[in-house]
Amino acid sequence: MKVEIFDFDLPRELIASQPVTPRHASRLLDLSEDGKITDRHFSDLPDLLREGDILVCNDTKVIPARLYGQRGDALVEVTLYHPEDGLNWWAFIKNAKRLKVDDIIKFYNDKISAVDSDFSATVLKKDDEDGVLLNFNVASDDLPLKLQQFGFMPLPPYIKRDRPGKDSIWHQFNDKENYQTVYAAHDGAVAAPTAGLHFTREVMTKLKNKGIKQVFLTLHVGAGTFLPVKTDDTDNHKMHAEYGIITPEVADIINQTKAQGGRVIAVGTTSLRLLETATDNQGQVRPFCGETDIFITPGYKFKSIDMLITNFHLPKSTLFMLVCAVAGIDTMRKAYAHAIEQKYRFYSYGDSSIIKCVNKI
């Protein structure tokens, strides 16, 4: 399928650089009924669901995987995205062309310069598709502490923040809290499951009181989720693998809900991708522990869900392709045109939508 099919024009001023407060005050584009587009707010979500429905959320926790470093006079920006083992990580690096194997990158933050830093990594390997493999100079048990000390939240490239330094304005933003769901539990993601950022304890309580279940799987989102599709045809695009877990208990609850007539609502494309990976052709969700690189495009028949809650995605991205697979290309083009006209806020810190799945087995 040609990638250009998924292109559209988006005014830059609609790209959100900060979330709204409170989180549930974000807008919600309602596509849950056939042929209808309704403007709502996320706080309306409990009113759109029925007793017996189930929300499947991703409880991964984002680690501070963005590092700023220096190799000689060259400044580099490192985004870790996949661990090879405890000390070796694959990373996407700005200015990577200037790096060579065996180069040492020294990391710095607002308070510690590269010259004074004791935290560094050595370049082990370079690959045009996979980026750069780094080996850190600390014990594996100490790496999480060093990331907390030197790392920043790995915001997507369309959310601009200055480099750390004496004139930095990083302190004006609260990304370590904002770029994390309220139910985040398991360290490992290097990008947030952003559909979940709109949930508050207040909304979750209303859902529970209405008899709507909420269960959690874990998919450690990789930075590959933000990579542009560089091919002209979707058949030639490579998805990076991500590690996920669905416990037997969660699988049983989802299957019981479906058997009793409840609807399954995936909260985010990450939850959806893991559900589809773990669901058989009879619609039964199986326990899962491993990696998935599933790539969903129009023509795919969904096995697990009835609806999807998700933010608004980039043109020509794998995520926009996925939502077009859920509801149809024409439906999503009309929905995005409406959202742009009504000045919805786009991307990770932007507004939300709830979409009915029309392409099911």
Residue frames relative to the residue before (quaternion, step in Angstrom):
aa qw qx qy qz dx dy dz
M 1.0000 0.0000 0.0000 0.0000 0.00 0.00 0.00
K 0.4718 -0.6981 0.4612 0.2782 3.59 -0.87 0.95
V 0.4927 -0.6879 0.4584 0.2719 3.58 -0.86 1.03
E 0.6040 0.5963 -0.3588 0.3884 3.60 1.05 -0.72
I 0.5125 0.6404 -0.4168 0.3919 3.61 1.21 -0.36
F 0.7468 0.4201 -0.1981 0.4759 3.57 1.10 -0.74
D 0.4569 0.6760 -0.4485 0.3649 3.56 1.22 0.45
F 0.1154 0.7610 -0.6364 0.0499 3.58 -1.22 0.57
D 0.4829 -0.6606 0.4967 0.2892 3.56 -1.25 0.46
L 0.0395 -0.7965 0.6031 -0.0145 3.56 -0.89 0.99
P 0.4080 -0.7002 0.5239 0.2625 3.62 -0.71 1.01
R 0.5211 -0.6801 0.4160 0.3048 3.57 -0.77 1.02
E 0.6265 0.5690 -0.3532 0.3987 3.60 1.03 -0.64
L 0.6244 0.5391 -0.3458 0.4472 3.60 1.23 -0.20
I 0.5373 0.5975 -0.4165 0.4254 3.61 1.25 -0.04
A 0.3198 -0.7862 0.5032 0.1625 3.57 -0.51 1.22
S 0.2109 -0.7825 0.5744 0.1151 3.57 -0.92 0.90
Q 0.7614 0.1365 -0.1116 0.6238 3.56 1.32 -0.22
P 0.4934 -0.6564 0.4723 0.3203 3.61 -1.11 0.57
V 0.5345 -0.5770 0.4893 0.3768 3.55 -1.31 0.20
T 0.2343 -0.7481 0.6029 0.1485 3.56 -1.31 0.36
P 0.5028 -0.2870 -0.7999 0.1579 1.57 -1.50 2.01
R 0.7238 -0.4688 0.2880 0.4163 3.55 -1.25 0.40
H 0.7131 0.4737 -0.2769 0.4364 3.59 0.89 -0.90
A 0.5268 0.6187 -0.4158 0.4085 3.60 1.29 0.08
S 0.4454 0.6790 -0.4654 0.3521 3.59 1.26 -0.06
R 0.5299 -0.6314 0.4621 0.3272 3.56 -1.20 0.51
L 0.1890 -0.7657 0.6087 0.0859 3.54 -1.24 0.58
L 0.2183 -0.7621 0.5983 0.1170 3.56 -0.63 1.14
D 0.2228 -0.8179 0.5252 0.0747 3.55 -0.48 1.27
L 0.0492 0.7763 -0.6221 0.0889 3.55 -0.58 1.29
S 0.3388 0.7898 -0.4553 0.2326 3.57 1.17 0.60
E 0.7134 0.3627 -0.2473 0.5463 3.59 1.27 -0.22
D 0.5919 -0.6102 0.3982 0.3447 3.56 -0.98 0.87
G 0.8700 0.1252 -0.1010 0.4661 3.56 -0.92 0.99
K 0.6682 0.4890 -0.3057 0.4700 3.61 1.24 0.06
I 0.1017 -0.7406 0.6606 0.0693 3.53 -1.22 0.72
T 0.0280 0.8178 -0.5698 0.0754 3.57 -0.54 1.18
D 0.3425 -0.7384 0.5487 0.1906 3.56 -0.96 0.90
R 0.0774 0.7910 -0.5990 0.0975 3.54 -0.76 1.08
H 0.4049 -0.6414 0.5602 0.3330 3.54 -1.33 -0.36
F 0.6424 -0.5587 0.3500 0.3906 3.56 -1.14 0.59
S 0.5861 0.5839 -0.3668 0.4254 3.58 1.12 -0.55
D 0.6015 0.5616 -0.3528 0.4454 3.62 1.26 -0.27
L 0.4151 0.7604 -0.4471 0.2227 3.60 1.22 -0.32
P 0.6566 0.5089 -0.3559 0.4280 3.68 0.76 -0.80
D 0.6449 0.5316 -0.3251 0.4425 3.62 1.09 -0.63
L 0.6699 0.5106 -0.2970 0.4497 3.61 1.18 -0.46
L 0.7042 0.4379 -0.2491 0.5002 3.57 1.25 -0.39
R 0.3907 -0.7259 0.5279 0.2044 3.53 -1.29 0.44
E 0.6147 -0.5059 0.4444 0.4107 3.53 -1.25 0.41
G 0.7551 0.3405 -0.2711 0.4903 3.56 -0.86 1.00
D 0.5305 0.5948 -0.4186 0.4354 3.60 1.24 -0.18
I 0.1956 -0.7790 0.5824 0.1255 3.56 -1.25 0.34
L 0.2400 -0.7389 0.6168 0.1263 3.54 -1.04 0.91
V 0.1536 -0.7802 0.6026 0.0682 3.56 -0.86 1.02
C 0.0640 -0.8372 0.5414 -0.0442 3.55 -0.37 1.32
N 0.4002 -0.6927 0.5538 0.2308 3.53 -1.29 0.50
D 0.1616 -0.8368 0.5196 0.0601 3.60 -0.46 1.22
T 0.2695 0.7582 -0.5440 0.2378 3.58 1.11 0.58
K 0.2764 -0.7547 0.5762 0.1481 3.55 -1.20 0.61
V 0.4116 -0.7292 0.4959 0.2301 3.57 -0.79 1.04
I 0.2398 -0.7472 0.6020 0.1475 3.55 -0.95 0.91
P 0.5441 -0.6194 0.4422 0.3532 3.64 -1.13 0.51
A 0.0388 0.8788 -0.4667 0.0914 3.54 0.48 1.31
R 0.5699 0.5478 -0.4047 0.4597 3.62 1.23 0.17
L 0.0275 -0.8034 0.5934 -0.0410 3.56 -0.70 1.15
Y 0.2246 -0.7469 0.6114 0.1337 3.53 -1.14 0.74
G 0.0190 0.8416 -0.5339 0.0789 3.54 -0.68 1.12
Q 0.2608 -0.7420 0.5976 0.1554 3.51 -1.38 0.11
R 0.0466 -0.7538 0.6552 0.0147 3.54 -1.05 0.90
G 0.7806 -0.0678 -0.0120 0.6212 3.55 -0.14 1.29
D 0.7722 -0.2632 0.2235 0.5334 3.57 -0.70 -1.10
A 0.5813 0.6112 -0.3640 0.3950 3.58 1.25 -0.22
L 0.2555 -0.7487 0.5956 0.1395 3.55 -0.98 0.95
V 0.0662 -0.8029 0.5923 0.0114 3.56 -0.93 0.88
E 0.2353 -0.7362 0.6178 0.1446 3.53 -1.25 0.56
V 0.1448 -0.8260 0.5447 0.0061 3.55 -0.52 1.26
T 0.0360 -0.7628 0.6450 0.0290 3.56 -0.98 0.88
L 0.2917 -0.7538 0.5679 0.1556 3.55 -0.49 1.22
Y 0.0274 -0.8413 0.5395 0.0202 3.58 -0.94 0.75
H 0.8209 0.0463 -0.0242 0.5687 3.62 1.11 -0.38
P 0.3134 -0.7624 0.5308 0.1968 3.61 -0.67 1.04
E 0.3349 -0.7037 0.5899 0.2111 3.54 -1.03 0.86
D 0.7200 -0.1817 0.1201 0.6589 3.51 1.21 -0.78
G 0.8230 -0.2941 0.1566 0.4601 3.60 -1.22 -0.26
L 0.8098 0.2489 -0.1120 0.5193 3.60 1.02 -0.73
N 0.6879 0.4341 -0.2803 0.5097 3.60 1.21 -0.22
W 0.0011 0.8076 -0.5869 0.0583 3.57 -0.71 1.13
W 0.3693 -0.6572 0.6037 0.2594 3.52 -1.18 0.67
A 0.0254 -0.8088 0.5861 -0.0414 3.54 -0.98 0.88
F 0.3190 -0.6603 0.6336 0.2464 3.50 -1.34 0.43
I 0.0727 -0.8284 0.5549 -0.0248 3.57 -0.75 1.07
K 0.3623 -0.6888 0.5845 0.2293 3.54 -0.95 0.94
N 0.8020 0.1758 -0.2007 0.5345 3.57 -0.95 0.96
A 0.2559 0.8060 -0.5014 0.1828 3.60 1.16 0.53
K 0.5578 0.6246 -0.3941 0.3787 3.61 1.11 -0.54
R 0.6685 0.5019 -0.2980 0.4609 3.57 1.16 -0.57
L 0.6119 0.5550 -0.3496 0.4419 3.59 1.27 -0.14
K 0.1424 -0.7617 0.6269 0.0802 3.55 -1.20 0.68
V 0.6333 -0.5062 0.4139 0.4140 3.55 -1.25 0.41
D 0.7928 0.2426 -0.2630 0.4934 3.57 -1.03 1.02
D 0.4459 0.6510 -0.4839 0.3786 3.62 1.21 0.07
I 0.2633 -0.7486 0.5889 0.1531 3.57 -1.15 0.68
I 0.1804 -0.7678 0.6100 0.0772 3.55 -0.90 1.03
K 0.1687 -0.7741 0.6031 0.0921 3.58 -0.78 1.01
F 0.2878 -0.7954 0.5169 0.1312 3.57 -0.76 1.07
Y 0.1130 -0.7901 0.6017 0.0306 3.55 -1.18 0.69
N 0.1674 -0.7589 0.6162 0.1277 3.54 -1.35 0.21
D 0.7831 -0.3263 0.2217 0.4808 3.60 -1.23 -0.29
K 0.7771 0.3658 -0.1699 0.4832 3.58 1.07 -0.72
I 0.7658 0.2977 -0.1554 0.5484 3.59 1.13 -0.59
S 0.3250 -0.7558 0.5375 0.1848 3.58 -0.68 1.07
A 0.6605 -0.4944 0.3778 0.4200 3.55 -1.29 0.27
V 0.6203 0.5609 -0.3382 0.4316 3.58 1.04 -0.78
D 0.7611 0.3818 -0.1911 0.4884 3.57 0.95 -0.90
S 0.5200 0.6851 -0.3931 0.3252 3.58 1.27 -0.20
D 0.2493 -0.7502 0.5929 0.1535 3.56 -1.18 0.70
F 0.6089 0.5425 -0.3335 0.4731 3.58 1.32 0.22
S 0.1647 0.7952 -0.5591 0.1670 3.56 -0.59 1.14
A 0.1800 -0.7542 0.6172 0.1340 3.54 -1.37 0.10
T 0.3157 -0.7341 0.5750 0.1755 3.55 -1.19 0.65
V 0.4386 -0.6815 0.5231 0.2638 3.57 -1.01 0.86
L 0.1838 -0.8068 0.5564 0.0754 3.59 -0.64 1.15
K 0.8054 -0.0347 0.1025 0.5827 3.57 0.99 -0.88
K 0.1422 -0.7562 0.6300 0.1056 3.55 -1.27 0.52
D 0.0051 -0.7881 0.6143 -0.0374 3.53 -1.06 0.86
D 0.5351 -0.6638 0.4131 0.3199 3.58 -0.85 0.95
E 0.7478 0.3807 -0.2186 0.4980 3.60 1.00 -0.76
D 0.7765 0.3889 -0.1920 0.4571 3.58 0.86 -0.94
G 0.5503 -0.6364 0.3956 0.3683 3.60 1.20 -0.11
V 0.6700 -0.4755 0.4008 0.4055 3.53 -1.05 -0.90
L 0.2705 -0.7408 0.5926 0.1639 3.57 -0.98 0.88
L 0.1209 -0.8158 0.5655 0.0070 3.54 -0.68 1.20
N 0.1809 -0.7421 0.6346 0.1179 3.54 -1.21 0.68
F 0.2839 -0.7896 0.5243 0.1455 3.58 -0.59 1.16
N 0.4828 -0.7192 0.4477 0.2220 3.54 -1.14 0.78
V 0.6132 0.5337 -0.3584 0.4591 3.61 1.15 0.48
A 0.6162 -0.5071 0.4284 0.4238 3.55 -1.29 0.17
S 0.6152 -0.5935 0.3611 0.3727 3.58 -1.01 0.74
D 0.6378 0.5317 -0.3284 0.4501 3.60 1.05 -0.69
D 0.6925 0.4862 -0.2701 0.4594 3.59 1.18 -0.58
L 0.5091 0.6865 -0.4192 0.3062 3.59 1.17 -0.42
P 0.6446 0.5117 -0.3566 0.4421 3.68 0.83 -0.74
L 0.6492 0.5100 -0.3214 0.4638 3.59 1.01 -0.75
K 0.6488 0.5055 -0.3176 0.4718 3.58 1.02 -0.77
L 0.6336 0.5121 -0.3388 0.4707 3.60 1.02 -0.70
Q 0.6334 0.5140 -0.3375 0.4698 3.58 1.02 -0.70
Q 0.6819 0.4945 -0.2823 0.4591 3.58 1.05 -0.77
F 0.8132 0.2770 -0.1122 0.4994 3.58 0.84 -1.00
G 0.6641 0.5679 -0.3018 0.3812 3.57 1.13 -0.56
F 0.2354 -0.7266 0.6291 0.1447 3.51 -1.36 0.43
M 0.6151 -0.5386 0.4024 0.4120 3.54 -1.18 0.41
P 0.4187 -0.7446 0.4666 0.2294 3.61 -0.81 0.99
L 0.0683 -0.8227 0.5643 0.0037 3.55 0.44 1.22
P 0.5534 -0.6054 0.4419 0.3633 3.60 -1.07 0.61
P 0.6673 -0.5699 0.3084 0.3672 3.60 -1.11 0.62
Y 0.6494 0.5278 -0.3359 0.4324 3.62 1.13 -0.43
I 0.6234 0.4392 -0.3565 0.5398 3.61 1.30 0.07
K 0.2206 -0.8369 0.4934 0.0865 3.55 -0.30 1.28
R 0.0604 0.7501 -0.6566 0.0514 3.52 -1.04 0.93
D 0.5076 -0.6461 0.4727 0.3187 3.58 -1.09 0.68
R 0.5889 -0.5250 0.4662 0.4003 3.54 -1.31 0.30
P 0.5458 -0.5904 0.4608 0.3757 3.61 -1.13 0.50
G 0.3079 0.7233 -0.5724 0.2334 3.55 -1.13 0.67
K 0.7358 -0.4397 0.2686 0.4394 3.56 -1.24 0.10
D 0.7381 0.3692 -0.2259 0.5176 3.60 1.11 -0.56
S 0.3710 0.7588 -0.4687 0.2586 3.57 1.28 0.18
I 0.2566 -0.7526 0.5838 0.1641 3.56 -1.18 0.63
W 0.2278 0.7937 -0.5286 0.1967 3.59 1.20 0.51
H 0.6469 0.5614 -0.3320 0.3952 3.59 0.97 -0.85
Q 0.5955 0.5798 -0.3667 0.4180 3.61 1.20 -0.33
F 0.7055 0.4107 -0.2456 0.5228 3.57 1.26 -0.32
N 0.2786 -0.7555 0.5726 0.1541 3.54 -1.14 0.64
D 0.0734 0.8610 -0.5003 0.0539 3.57 0.92 0.92
K 0.6047 0.5732 -0.3767 0.4048 3.62 1.02 -0.62
E 0.7027 0.3837 -0.2614 0.5391 3.58 1.17 -0.47
N 0.6915 0.5134 -0.2908 0.4166 3.58 0.85 -0.99
Y 0.7372 0.3972 -0.2164 0.5019 3.58 1.02 -0.81
Q 0.6116 0.4763 -0.3489 0.5266 3.54 1.04 0.95
T 0.4180 -0.6910 0.5173 0.2832 3.60 -0.87 0.83
V 0.5828 -0.5945 0.4180 0.3635 3.58 -1.18 0.50
Y 0.7282 0.3965 -0.2435 0.5032 3.59 1.21 -0.35
A 0.2974 0.7688 -0.5143 0.2366 3.61 1.22 0.35
A 0.0473 -0.8500 0.5235 -0.0352 3.58 -0.79 1.03
H 0.8083 0.2651 -0.1023 0.5156 3.60 0.96 -0.81
D 0.4115 -0.7327 0.4931 0.2252 3.59 -0.52 1.22
G 0.4938 0.6869 -0.4691 0.2535 3.55 -1.07 0.72
A 0.6308 0.5426 -0.3496 0.4306 3.61 1.11 -0.46
V 0.1839 -0.7534 0.6161 0.1376 3.55 -1.21 0.58
A 0.7109 0.1970 -0.2435 0.6297 3.53 1.27 0.63
A 0.4838 -0.6885 0.4572 0.2878 3.58 -1.00 0.75
P 0.4073 -0.6306 0.5833 0.3102 3.57 -1.22 0.49
T 0.2110 -0.8896 0.3869 0.1198 3.51 0.49 1.33
A 0.5368 0.6106 -0.4237 0.3993 3.62 1.12 -0.36
G 0.6767 0.5094 -0.2856 0.4483 3.57 1.13 -0.63
L 0.5133 0.6740 -0.4170 0.3292 3.60 1.21 -0.26
H 0.6362 0.5569 -0.3310 0.4191 3.61 1.18 -0.41
F 0.5706 0.6117 -0.3843 0.3904 3.59 1.19 -0.35
T 0.0807 -0.7482 0.6570 0.0457 3.51 -1.16 0.80
R 0.6590 -0.4859 0.3778 0.4322 3.57 -1.25 0.25
E 0.6110 0.5649 -0.3449 0.4342 3.58 1.07 -0.70
V 0.6780 0.4698 -0.2905 0.4850 3.60 0.87 -0.92
M 0.6509 0.5238 -0.3189 0.4475 3.59 0.95 -0.85
T 0.6337 0.5189 -0.3266 0.4716 3.60 1.07 -0.71
K 0.6503 0.5098 -0.3151 0.4668 3.60 0.97 -0.82
L 0.6292 0.5263 -0.3305 0.4668 3.57 1.01 -0.76
K 0.6686 0.5039 -0.2970 0.4592 3.57 0.90 -0.94
N 0.6680 0.5137 -0.2979 0.4484 3.57 0.96 -0.91
K 0.6741 0.4777 -0.2897 0.4832 3.58 1.18 -0.53
G 0.5416 -0.6389 0.3974 0.3748 3.59 1.25 -0.08
I 0.4653 0.6409 -0.4571 0.4048 3.55 1.21 0.57
K 0.3337 -0.7689 0.5132 0.1847 3.58 -0.64 1.10
Q 0.0987 -0.7614 0.6368 0.0716 3.54 -1.27 0.48
V 0.0195 0.7977 -0.6005 0.0514 3.58 -0.63 1.14
F 0.3234 -0.7711 0.5323 0.1322 3.53 -1.26 0.49
L 0.0945 -0.7096 0.6950 0.0675 3.48 -1.14 0.87
T 0.3173 -0.7360 0.5593 0.2117 3.58 -1.28 0.06
L 0.0944 0.7421 -0.6609 0.0600 3.56 -0.87 1.02
H 0.2911 -0.7690 0.5460 0.1607 3.56 -0.55 1.18
V 0.2937 -0.8065 0.4941 0.1389 3.53 -0.08 1.38
G 0.2540 -0.7766 0.5615 0.1310 3.57 -0.93 0.94
A 0.6287 -0.5453 0.3962 0.3878 3.55 -1.24 0.40
G 0.5020 0.6619 -0.4150 0.3710 3.57 1.24 -0.28
T 0.5283 0.6394 -0.4053 0.3843 3.57 1.23 -0.38
F 0.7150 0.4321 -0.2476 0.4907 3.59 1.19 -0.51
L 0.4851 0.6836 -0.4450 0.3151 3.58 1.21 -0.17
P 0.4503 -0.6778 0.5020 0.2929 3.60 -0.95 0.80
V 0.4628 -0.6250 0.5395 0.3228 3.53 -1.24 0.46
K 0.1929 -0.8388 0.5049 0.0651 3.57 -0.39 1.24
T 0.6167 0.5333 -0.3511 0.4604 3.57 1.27 -0.09
D 0.5362 -0.6230 0.4637 0.3305 3.57 -1.26 0.32
D 0.7649 0.2648 -0.1343 0.5717 3.56 1.23 -0.49
T 0.5386 -0.6530 0.4268 0.3183 3.59 -0.92 0.91
D 0.5817 0.6069 -0.3756 0.3900 3.60 1.10 -0.57
N 0.7261 0.4447 -0.2337 0.4694 3.57 1.16 -0.56
H 0.5365 0.6331 -0.4059 0.3828 3.60 1.26 0.08
K 0.2653 -0.7595 0.5769 0.1414 3.56 -1.00 0.89
M 0.2416 -0.7499 0.6005 0.1364 3.58 -0.86 1.02
H 0.3812 -0.6985 0.5520 0.2491 3.58 -1.03 0.79
A 0.4828 -0.6882 0.4664 0.2751 3.58 -0.97 0.88
E 0.1119 -0.7677 0.6291 0.0480 3.54 -1.21 0.70
Y 0.4314 -0.7233 0.4922 0.2204 3.55 -1.08 0.83
G 0.0374 0.8276 -0.5563 0.0651 3.55 -0.85 0.98
I 0.1674 -0.7712 0.6093 0.0774 3.54 -1.31 0.49
I 0.0021 0.7211 -0.6926 -0.0173 3.53 -1.12 0.85
T 0.3223 -0.7708 0.5164 0.1880 3.58 -0.54 1.12
P 0.6376 -0.5177 0.3923 0.4142 3.60 -1.20 0.38
E 0.6361 0.5445 -0.3349 0.4321 3.60 1.00 -0.78
V 0.6707 0.4843 -0.2945 0.4784 3.59 0.95 -0.88
A 0.6303 0.5283 -0.3348 0.4600 3.58 0.95 -0.82
D 0.6543 0.5167 -0.3128 0.4551 3.61 0.95 -0.87
I 0.6591 0.5131 -0.3160 0.4499 3.60 0.92 -0.89
I 0.6495 0.5075 -0.3169 0.4691 3.60 0.96 -0.85
N 0.6777 0.4951 -0.2958 0.4562 3.58 0.88 -0.92
Q 0.6417 0.5122 -0.3214 0.4718 3.59 1.02 -0.78
T 0.6273 0.5372 -0.3303 0.4569 3.57 1.01 -0.82
K 0.6644 0.4983 -0.3017 0.4682 3.59 0.90 -0.91
A 0.6550 0.5253 -0.3097 0.4462 3.59 0.98 -0.84
Q 0.7070 0.4407 -0.2402 0.4982 3.56 1.18 -0.64
G 0.6202 -0.5974 0.3218 0.3935 3.58 1.28 0.21
G 0.4673 0.6732 -0.4486 0.3566 3.58 1.25 0.17
R 0.4329 -0.6914 0.5170 0.2595 3.55 -1.15 0.61
V 0.3220 -0.7270 0.5781 0.1835 3.55 -1.15 0.74
I 0.0639 -0.7963 0.6015 -0.0057 3.56 -0.68 1.15
A 0.2497 -0.7640 0.5792 0.1361 3.58 -0.57 1.14
V 0.2381 -0.7456 0.6058 0.1430 3.55 -0.88 0.96
G 0.8407 0.0699 -0.1076 0.5261 3.53 -0.17 1.34
T 0.5949 -0.5873 0.4284 0.3431 3.51 -1.23 0.58
T 0.6019 0.5567 -0.3704 0.4367 3.61 1.13 -0.53
S 0.6469 0.4946 -0.3193 0.4848 3.59 0.93 -0.84
L 0.6486 0.5303 -0.3158 0.4454 3.57 0.96 -0.88
R 0.6727 0.5062 -0.3072 0.4437 3.59 0.84 -0.94
L 0.6775 0.4701 -0.3073 0.4749 3.60 0.95 -0.78
L 0.6131 0.5433 -0.3441 0.4588 3.59 1.03 -0.74
E 0.6838 0.4847 -0.2924 0.4604 3.57 0.87 -0.93
T 0.6139 0.5466 -0.3394 0.4574 3.57 1.10 -0.68
A 0.7699 0.3974 -0.1787 0.4663 3.58 0.97 -0.92
T 0.6311 0.5473 -0.3306 0.4392 3.62 1.24 -0.10
D 0.3555 -0.7419 0.5278 0.2111 3.57 -0.91 0.93
N 0.7063 -0.4948 0.3095 0.4008 3.59 -1.27 0.17
Q 0.6261 0.4929 -0.3439 0.4968 3.58 1.29 -0.06
G 0.5770 -0.6299 0.3558 0.3791 3.57 1.30 0.14
Q 0.5124 0.6364 -0.4254 0.3892 3.59 1.23 0.26
V 0.3280 -0.7316 0.5669 0.1892 3.56 -0.84 1.03
R 0.1944 -0.7847 0.5825 0.0845 3.56 -0.84 1.03
P 0.5704 -0.5432 0.4616 0.4081 3.61 -1.14 0.46
F 0.0661 -0.8132 0.5777 -0.0225 3.56 -1.01 0.80
C 0.1102 0.7499 -0.6494 0.0617 3.53 -1.15 0.75
G 0.5568 0.5813 -0.4229 0.4162 3.56 -0.38 1.22
E 0.6333 -0.5376 0.4028 0.3843 3.55 -1.28 -0.34
T 0.0980 -0.7694 0.6266 0.0755 3.53 -1.22 0.58
D 0.0621 -0.7728 0.6302 0.0428 3.55 -1.12 0.75
I 0.1833 0.8237 -0.5145 0.1523 3.56 1.18 0.63
F 0.1187 -0.7752 0.6200 0.0225 3.58 -0.97 0.96
I 0.1054 -0.8340 0.5415 -0.0028 3.55 -0.37 1.29
T 0.0350 0.7851 -0.6139 0.0749 3.57 -0.76 1.12
P 0.7059 -0.4514 0.3124 0.4475 3.62 -1.22 0.30
G 0.6555 0.4356 -0.3848 0.4822 3.51 -0.96 1.02
Y 0.5615 0.5925 -0.3723 0.4416 3.55 1.29 -0.41
K 0.2378 -0.7515 0.5992 0.1403 3.58 -1.08 0.76
F 0.3356 -0.7862 0.4915 0.1661 3.55 -0.56 1.21
K 0.3028 -0.7831 0.5291 0.1233 3.52 -1.05 0.91
S 0.7962 0.4098 -0.1465 0.4203 3.56 1.07 -0.71
I 0.8123 0.3434 -0.1320 0.4526 3.62 0.94 -0.78
D 0.3248 -0.7031 0.5953 0.2140 3.48 -1.42 0.31
M 0.7973 0.0205 -0.0002 0.6033 3.58 1.15 -0.62
L 0.2239 -0.7504 0.6103 0.1200 3.51 -1.35 0.38
I 0.1780 -0.7270 0.6529 0.1165 3.55 -1.08 0.85
T 0.1847 0.7948 -0.5515 0.1736 3.58 -0.68 1.06
N 0.5193 -0.6126 0.4958 0.3304 3.55 -1.29 0.40
F 0.5867 -0.5550 0.4468 0.3849 3.58 -1.32 -0.16
H 0.2757 -0.8380 0.4666 0.0638 3.53 -0.70 1.18
L 0.6651 -0.5266 0.3736 0.3752 3.53 -1.36 0.32
P 0.5701 -0.5522 0.4749 0.3802 3.55 -1.22 0.47
K 0.8561 0.1328 -0.1232 0.4840 3.56 -1.15 0.76
S 0.4716 0.6705 -0.4500 0.3542 3.61 1.17 0.44
T 0.6214 -0.5370 0.4137 0.3928 3.55 -1.25 0.42
L 0.6381 0.5384 -0.3301 0.4404 3.60 1.11 -0.62
F 0.6406 0.4803 -0.3332 0.4980 3.61 1.03 -0.67
M 0.6001 0.5430 -0.3577 0.4660 3.59 1.07 -0.64
L 0.6468 0.5304 -0.3180 0.4464 3.58 0.98 -0.85
V 0.6928 0.4580 -0.3058 0.4655 3.63 0.80 -0.90
C 0.6000 0.5335 -0.3597 0.4754 3.59 1.16 -0.53
A 0.6188 0.5248 -0.3402 0.4753 3.59 1.12 -0.60
V 0.6419 0.5393 -0.3189 0.4421 3.60 1.05 -0.77
A 0.8499 0.1904 -0.0402 0.4898 3.58 0.69 -1.10
G 0.5883 -0.5506 0.3877 0.4477 3.59 1.21 -0.31
I 0.5699 -0.6282 0.4118 0.3331 3.56 -1.02 0.84
D 0.6716 0.5034 -0.3116 0.4455 3.61 0.82 -0.93
T 0.6465 0.5257 -0.3197 0.4511 3.58 0.93 -0.88
M 0.7138 0.4481 -0.2709 0.4651 3.58 0.85 -0.92
R 0.5937 0.5419 -0.3750 0.4618 3.61 1.07 -0.54
K 0.6589 0.4911 -0.3027 0.4828 3.59 0.96 -0.86
A 0.6556 0.5201 -0.3124 0.4497 3.57 0.95 -0.87
Y 0.6823 0.4711 -0.2943 0.4753 3.59 0.92 -0.87
A 0.6116 0.5302 -0.3557 0.4672 3.61 1.04 -0.66
H 0.6413 0.5075 -0.3164 0.4807 3.59 1.02 -0.80
A 0.6591 0.5174 -0.3115 0.4481 3.59 0.91 -0.91
I 0.6518 0.4973 -0.3142 0.4787 3.60 0.99 -0.78
E 0.6499 0.5151 -0.3165 0.4605 3.59 0.94 -0.87
Q 0.7379 0.4007 -0.2132 0.4995 3.59 1.01 -0.84
K 0.4391 -0.7486 0.4087 0.2824 3.56 1.36 0.24
Y 0.1333 0.7585 -0.6076 0.1944 3.53 0.76 1.10
R 0.4398 -0.6726 0.5307 0.2692 3.55 -1.22 0.57
F 0.2834 -0.8131 0.4983 0.1013 3.57 -0.78 1.11
Y 0.8265 0.3196 -0.2579 0.3850 3.46 -1.52 0.39
S 0.8695 -0.2379 0.0663 0.4278 3.56 -1.34 -0.17
Y 0.7589 0.3152 -0.1831 0.5396 3.59 0.96 -0.82
G 0.5134 0.6881 -0.3837 0.3401 3.57 1.28 0.18
D 0.7406 -0.4032 0.3192 0.4326 3.52 -1.35 -0.38
S 0.4652 -0.6964 0.4994 0.2220 3.52 -1.39 0.14
S 0.1474 -0.7566 0.6255 0.1204 3.53 -1.38 0.10
I 0.1713 -0.7376 0.6356 0.1501 3.55 -1.27 0.41
I 0.1124 -0.8389 0.5307 -0.0443 3.54 -0.59 1.26
K 0.3703 -0.7107 0.5553 0.2224 3.56 -0.93 0.92
C 0.3561 -0.7167 0.5586 0.2181 3.56 -0.98 0.86
V 0.1136 -0.8231 0.5556 0.0304 3.57 -0.63 1.14
N 0.6966 0.4396 -0.2561 0.5059 3.56 1.27 -0.27
K 0.2229 0.7939 -0.5221 0.2178 3.55 0.27 1.32
I 0.5898 -0.5463 0.4526 0.3857 3.55 -1.27 0.43
